[in-house]
């Protein structure tokens, strides 16, 4: 599933890349841990959406 078009419409590209890079380097895909690590500049919805993108791309 490609949700890039949606993500680029609702998110800043730097935020998207920061979250994606976090999941690439992280040993867990926990949204709660990502919220703690990334800080208050990132919303839970943003993290969840980028996590879906990350999992989708890694599965292919």
MITI-106800 format. One record per atom (N, C-alpha, C, CB): x, y, z. Coordinates in steps of 0.1 Angstrom, whole numbers, padded with zeros to 4 digits, always signed. Glycine has a CB too. Example, Ala and Ser with C-alpha at 12.3 -4.5 7.8 and 13.67 -1.06 7.14 Angstrom:
2
+0132-0057+0078 +0123-0045+0078 +0132-0033+0078 +0113-0045+0090 +0128-0022+0071 +0137-0011+0071 +0129+0000+0079 +0141-0006+0057 
This chain:
60
+0008-0012+0000 +0000+0000+0000 +0009+0012+0000 -0010+0000+0012 +0007+0021-0009 +0015+0033-0010 +0007+0045-0005 +0020+0036-0025 +0011+0051+0006 +0004+0062+0012 +0012+0075+0011 +0000+0059+0027 +0023+0075+0003 +0032+0086+0002 +0024+0099-0002 +0042+0083-0008 +0015+0098-0011 +0008+0110-0016 +0000+0116-0004 -0002+0106-0027 -0005+0108+0005 -0013+0113+0016 -0003+0119+0026 -0021+0102+0022 +0007+0112+0029 +0017+0117+0039 +0023+0130+0035 +0028+0107+0041 +0027+0132+0022 +0033+0144+0018 +0023+0156+0018 +0039+0143+0004 +0010+0153+0017 +0000+0164+0018 -0002+0169+0032 -0013+0159+0012 -0001+0160+0042 -0004+0164+0056 +0008+0166+0065 -0013+0153+0062 +0020+0162+0060 +0032+0163+0069 +0043+0170+0063 +0036+0149+0073 +0051+0176+0071 +0064+0182+0067 +0073+0171+0063 +0070+0192+0078 +0080+0173+0052 +0089+0162+0047 +0100+0158+0057 +0096+0166+0034 +0105+0168+0064 +0115+0166+0075 +0110+0157+0086 +0121+0179+0080 +0098+0160+0090 +0092+0152+0101 +0090+0137+0096 +0078+0157+0105 +0085+0136+0084 +0084+0123+0078 +0097+0115+0078 +0078+0124+0064 +0107+0121+0073 +0120+0115+0073 +0126+0112+0086 +0130+0123+0065 +0124+0121+0096 +0129+0118+0109 +0122+0106+0116 +0126+0131+0118 +0109+0105+0114 +0102+0094+0119 +0106+0081+0112 +0087+0096+0118 +0107+0081+0099 +0111+0069+0091 +0125+0065+0096 +0110+0072+0076 +0134+0074+0097 +0148+0070+0101 +0148+0065+0115 +0157+0083+0101 +0139+0070+0124 +0138+0064+0137 +0135+0049+0137 +0127+0072+0146 +0124+0046+0129 +0120+0032+0128 +0131+0023+0121 +0107+0031+0121 +0139+0029+0112 +0149+0021+0106 +0160+0017+0116 +0156+0029+0094 +0163+0026+0125 +0174+0024+0135 +0169+0018+0148 +0180+0037+0138 +0156+0018+0150 +0151+0013+0163 +0150-0002+0163 +0137+0019+0166 +0151-0008+0175 +0150-0022+0176 +0135-0026+0179 +0158-0027+0188 +0126-0016+0180 +0112-0019+0183 +0104-0010+0174 +0109-0017+0198 +0092-0014+0171 +0083-0006+0164 +0072+0000+0172 +0076-0014+0152 +0075+0001+0185 +0065+0007+0195 +0063+0022+0193 +0070+0005+0209 +0050+0025+0191 +0046+0039+0189 +0049+0047+0202 +0031+0040+0186 +0047+0041+0214 +0049+0048+0226 +0064+0051+0228 +0044+0039+0238 +0073+0042+0225 +0087+0045+0226 +0091+0055+0216 +0095+0032+0223 +0085+0055+0204 +0088+0065+0194 +0084+0079+0199 +0081+0062+0180 +0072+0080+0205 +0067+0092+0210 +0077+0098+0221 +0053+0091+0217 +0082+0089+0229 +0092+0093+0240 +0105+0098+0233 +0094+0082+0249 +0110+0090+0223 +0123+0093+0217 +0122+0106+0209 +0127+0081+0209 +0112+0107+0201 +0111+0118+0191 +0107+0131+0197 +0101+0115+0180 +0099+0131+0208 +0096+0143+0215 +0082+0149+0211 +0106+0153+0214 +0079+0160+0217 +0066+0166+0216 +0063+0173+0202 +0064+0177+0226 +0074+0174+0194 +0072+0180+0181 +0065+0170+0171 +0085+0184+0175 +0063+0158+0175 +0057+0148+0166 +0045+0143+0173 +0067+0136+0164 +0034+0142+0165 +0021+0137+0170 +0020+0122+0169 +0009+0144+0162 +0012+0116+0177 +0010+0102+0177 +0005+0098+0163 +0000+0097+0188 -0004+0106+0157 -0010+0102+0144 +0001+0102+0133 -0021+0112+0140 +0010+0112+0134 +0021+0112+0124 +0030+0100+0126 +0030+0125+0126 +0033+0096+0138 +0041+0084+0140 +0034+0072+0135 +0045+0083+0155 +0022+0070+0138 +0014+0059+0134 +0014+0057+0119 +0000+0059+0140 +0011+0069+0112 +0011+0068+0097 +0024+0065+0091 +0006+0082+0092 +0035+0071+0096 +0048+0067+0091 +0052+0053+0094 +0059+0077+0096 +0048+0048+0105 +0050+0034+0109 +0044+0025+0099 +0045+0031+0124 +0031+0028+0095 +0024+0020+0085 +0032+0020+0072 +0010+0025+0082 +0037+0032+0068 +0045+0033+0056 +0058+0024+0057 +0049+0047+0053 +0065+0025+0069 +0077+0018+0071 +0075+0003+0070 +0083+0022+0085 +0065-0002+0077 +0062-0016+0078 +0058-0021+0064 +0050-0019+0087 +0050-0013+0056 +0046-0017+0043 +0058-0018+0034 +0036-0007+0037 +0067-0009+0035 +0079-0009+0026 +0089-0020+0030 +0086+0004+0026 +0090-0023+0043 +0100-0033+0047 +0094-0047+0044 +0102-0032+0062 +0081-0049+0043 +0075-0061+0040 +0077-0065+0025 +0060-0061+0043 +0079-0055+0017 +0080-0058+0002 +0094-0060-0001 +0075-0046-0006 
